[in-house]
Amino acid sequence: MQPDARNTLPQLTPYDEIGGEVVVRALVKRFYQLMDMLPETYGIRRMHAEDLAGSEEKLFLFLSGWFGGPQLYVERFGPPFLRARHLPFSIGSAERDQWMLCMSQALQEHIQDEALRKRLHESFAALANHMRNRAETA
């Protein structure tokens, strides 16, 4: 028996829920603005090129697919292998926390739906934690 198509709603992706390309671009732009201006994020800012345009574009491309939208990063660069791509950088808890400071504020400013913002924050926190590659003592 086939399900009644009238009762089957398509599942919205986070990409659709947040408003697609326009909001993903705004989120990424704000993320890098914060990284560039907050003194407490100097540790991660110095890991980037002086001009953040390339990093901004790559994060936009990645997040489009990560949020369930077009797989722009994969189409252009192949699989992201994020942890491997970040191995040249020493990333510990401090760098993770600096990255999350920027992303948390950008989410707060651009994602209106509180439940969605919380889900995205949790996903970003897990991703940021996974990127740590430096052994740290307690």
Buried (B, 14 or more C-beta within 10 A) or exposed (E): EEEEEEEEEEEEEBBEBBBBBEBBBBBBBBBBBBBEEBEEBEBBBEBBEEEBEEBBBBBBBBBBBBBBBBBBBBEEEEEBEBEEEBEEEEBBEBBBBBBBBBBBBBBEEBBEEEEBBEBBBEEBBEBBEEBBBEEEEE
